[in-house]
């Protein structure tokens, strides 16, 4: 009898499914619109009222985009390599640095720990526009302006710290009593337990790095990324609205693939309640 009280009725299940379907359609609408716009001929961009779906699909937008990229003095392959290289290295560095920094901040005691944690939390309150000038000054002092390092600089450990707070000290102490050093504890105990958080960070960082044009810190055309090249091509006005939509569709594919491959770990992060003593 107690189990029956907690069982959802058929009507409740159907209503829940309908609500989820409505939200899923609403969230999928931008993706559908981007795909449809990339297939629209120029005249359909000026129809009023605007239509979400394409009436006469065509691949002319992709052909125009390919033609413009082919005529650039920097080869398309170079832009693509820059984007993949910077995105992958930036994501890997971001995850490693965040995991290493979060471990002592969450599980060790040292002078200034509270101040560092407060600084990390306070930094989350500022937008990218506010931080752009200080970041530029720091990158300039380091000599990273107009280099790939300006885009690949990893920042942020908040998520790892919060996730590590749920890991019991007894697990770490047991490993130390068995003779494990701090590096072994970090690699064998900490990293596996924060794996969901790391995959969540991979998704966010890869998306940010892939979509970054580096316009404020990279001026050498040979070092620019694919989003920067496509932005330049699509910024010629309304006449290239279709080319801009095709660019948006192509740039959307890698982050979506990364999310699909990591979604199981993302769901685990959202549902994870921590290991309790």
C-alpha positions in Angstrom: 0.0 0.0 0.0 2.8 2.4 0.8 4.4 1.8 -2.6 1.1 2.5 -4.4 0.8 6.0 -2.9 4.1 7.0 -4.5 3.3 5.5 -7.9 2.4 8.1 -10.6 -1.0 7.7 -12.2 -1.3 7.2 -16.0 -2.8 10.7 -16.4 0.1 12.2 -14.5 2.6 10.3 -16.7 0.9 11.5 -19.9 0.8 15.1 -18.7 4.4 15.0 -17.6 5.4 13.6 -21.0 3.4 16.3 -22.8 5.1 19.1 -20.8 8.5 17.6 -21.5 7.7 17.3 -25.2 6.6 21.0 -25.3 9.8 22.1 -23.6 11.9 19.9 -25.9 10.3 21.4 -29.0 10.8 24.9 -27.6 14.5 24.3 -26.9 15.0 22.6 -30.3 13.5 25.6 -32.1 16.7 27.6 -32.5 18.5 24.6 -33.9 15.7 23.9 -36.4 15.7 27.6 -37.4 19.4 27.6 -37.9 19.3 24.5 -40.1 16.3 25.8 -42.1 17.9 29.3 -42.6 21.1 27.7 -43.9 19.0 26.1 -46.7 17.0 29.2 -47.5 17.4 31.0 -50.8 18.0 34.8 -50.5 14.4 35.8 -51.3 13.0 33.8 -48.4 14.9 35.9 -45.8 12.7 38.9 -46.7 9.3 37.2 -46.4 7.0 38.8 -43.9 5.9 37.4 -41.6 9.1 35.4 -41.3 8.8 31.6 -41.7 10.7 29.1 -39.6 10.8 26.3 -42.2 12.3 26.7 -45.6 10.0 26.5 -48.7 12.6 25.9 -51.5 15.7 24.4 -49.9 19.0 25.0 -51.7 22.7 24.4 -51.0 23.7 27.8 -52.6 24.6 29.3 -49.2 27.2 26.5 -48.5 28.6 26.9 -52.0 29.0 30.6 -51.5 30.6 30.1 -48.2 33.0 27.5 -49.7 33.8 29.9 -52.6 34.6 32.8 -50.2 36.8 30.6 -48.0 38.6 29.3 -51.1 39.4 32.8 -52.3 40.9 33.8 -49.0 44.7 34.1 -48.9 44.8 31.9 -45.8 43.6 28.4 -46.7 40.5 27.0 -45.1 42.4 24.1 -43.6 44.5 26.6 -41.7 41.5 28.2 -40.1 40.1 24.8 -39.3 43.4 23.6 -37.8 43.6 26.7 -35.6 40.1 26.2 -34.2 40.6 22.5 -33.5 44.0 23.0 -32.0 43.1 25.9 -29.8 39.8 24.3 -28.7 41.3 20.9 -27.8 44.4 22.2 -26.1 42.4 24.9 -24.2 39.8 22.3 -23.0 42.4 19.8 -21.8 44.5 22.5 -20.1 41.3 23.9 -18.5 40.2 20.6 -17.1 43.7 19.7 -15.8 44.4 23.0 -14.2 40.9 23.2 -12.6 41.2 19.7 -11.2 44.6 20.3 -9.8 43.7 23.7 -8.2 40.4 22.5 -6.8 41.9 19.6 -4.8 43.9 21.7 -2.3 41.2 24.4 -2.2 38.6 21.8 -1.2 40.5 19.3 0.8 43.5 20.9 2.3 44.0 23.6 4.9 46.5 26.4 4.3 46.8 30.1 5.0 44.7 32.2 2.6 42.4 29.4 1.6 39.3 31.3 2.5 40.5 34.4 0.7 41.2 32.4 -2.5 37.8 30.7 -2.4 36.1 34.1 -1.9 38.1 35.5 -4.9 37.0 32.7 -7.1 33.4 33.1 -6.1 33.6 36.9 -6.5 35.1 36.5 -10.0 31.9 34.7 -11.2 29.9 37.9 -10.7 31.7 39.8 -13.4 30.9 39.6 -17.1 33.4 39.1 -19.9 33.1 42.7 -20.9 34.3 43.9 -17.4 37.2 41.4 -17.4 38.3 42.1 -21.0 40.7 45.0 -20.2 42.4 43.3 -17.1 42.8 40.1 -19.1 44.3 42.0 -22.0 46.8 43.6 -19.6 47.8 40.2 -18.1 48.1 38.6 -21.5 50.2 41.5 -22.7 52.6 41.3 -19.7 53.0 37.6 -20.3 53.7 38.2 -24.0 50.8 36.1 -25.2 49.1 38.7 -27.4 48.8 37.6 -31.0 49.6 34.0 -30.0 47.4 30.9 -29.6 48.1 31.0 -25.9 45.9 34.1 -25.6 42.8 32.0 -26.5 43.9 28.8 -24.7 44.6 30.4 -21.3 42.6 28.2 -18.8 40.6 29.9 -16.1 38.0 28.7 -13.5 37.8 26.1 -10.8 34.5 26.8 -9.1 32.6 23.7 -10.3 35.4 21.3 -9.3 35.7 22.8 -5.8 31.9 22.5 -5.2 31.9 18.9 -6.5 34.9 17.9 -4.3 33.2 19.3 -1.2 30.9 16.1 -1.4 33.9 13.8 -1.3 34.4 12.5 2.3 37.8 13.1 4.0 37.7 9.4 5.2 38.2 8.2 1.6 41.3 10.4 1.2 42.6 9.4 4.6 42.2 5.7 3.8 44.3 6.1 0.7 47.0 7.9 2.6 47.1 5.2 5.3 47.6 2.7 2.5 50.7 4.6 1.5 49.4 6.7 -1.4 51.0 10.0 -1.9 49.2 13.2 -2.8 49.6 12.7 -6.6 48.3 9.1 -6.3 45.4 10.3 -4.2 44.6 13.0 -6.8 44.8 10.6 -9.8 43.2 7.5 -8.3 40.6 8.9 -5.9 39.9 12.6 -6.7 39.8 12.5 -10.6 37.5 9.4 -10.8 35.1 10.9 -8.3 34.8 14.3 -10.0 34.6 12.8 -13.5 31.1 14.0 -14.1 32.1 17.6 -13.2 35.1 17.3 -15.5 33.0 16.3 -18.5 30.6 19.1 -17.7 33.6 21.5 -17.8 34.7 19.9 -21.1 31.4 20.8 -22.7 31.3 24.4 -21.5 35.0 25.1 -22.2 35.0 23.5 -25.7 32.0 25.5 -26.7 33.5 28.7 -25.4 36.9 28.0 -27.1 35.4 26.8 -30.4 33.2 29.9 -30.7 35.9 32.3 -29.7 37.2 34.5 -32.5 40.1 36.0 -30.5 39.4 39.3 -32.2 40.9 41.3 -29.3 44.1 39.3 -28.8 44.9 37.7 -32.2 45.7 40.0 -35.2 47.8 37.7 -37.4 45.5 36.3 -40.1 47.3 33.0 -40.2 46.5 32.4 -36.5 42.8 33.3 -36.6 40.2 30.7 -36.0 37.4 29.4 -38.2 34.7 31.5 -36.4 36.7 34.6 -37.0 37.0 33.9 -40.8 33.3 33.1 -41.1 32.4 36.2 -39.2 34.4 38.3 -41.6 32.7 36.6 -44.6 29.2 36.9 -43.2 29.5 40.5 -42.1 29.1 41.9 -45.6 25.5 42.8 -45.0 22.0 41.5 -45.8 23.2 40.0 -49.1 25.1 37.4 -47.2 22.4 36.5 -44.7 22.3 33.0 -46.2 26.1 32.6 -45.9 25.9 33.7 -42.3 23.3 31.1 -41.6 25.4 28.4 -43.3 28.3 29.5 -41.1 26.3 29.3 -38.0 25.1 25.8 -38.9 28.7 24.5 -39.5 30.0 26.1 -36.3 27.2 24.5 -34.4 28.1 20.9 -35.3 31.3 20.3 -33.2 29.9 21.6 -29.8 26.7 19.6 -30.4 28.8 16.4 -31.1 30.8 17.0 -27.9 27.6 17.5 -25.9 26.1 14.3 -27.3 29.2 12.3 -26.5 29.3 13.7 -22.9 25.6 14.0 -22.1 25.5 10.9 -19.9 28.2 12.4 -17.6 26.3 15.8 -17.6 23.2 14.1 -16.4 25.2 12.4 -13.7 26.5 15.8 -12.6 23.0 17.2 -12.4 21.7 14.2 -10.4 24.8 13.5 -8.3 24.2 14.0 -4.6 27.7 13.3 -3.4 29.2 10.5 -1.4 28.3 10.7 2.2 30.3 9.5 5.2 
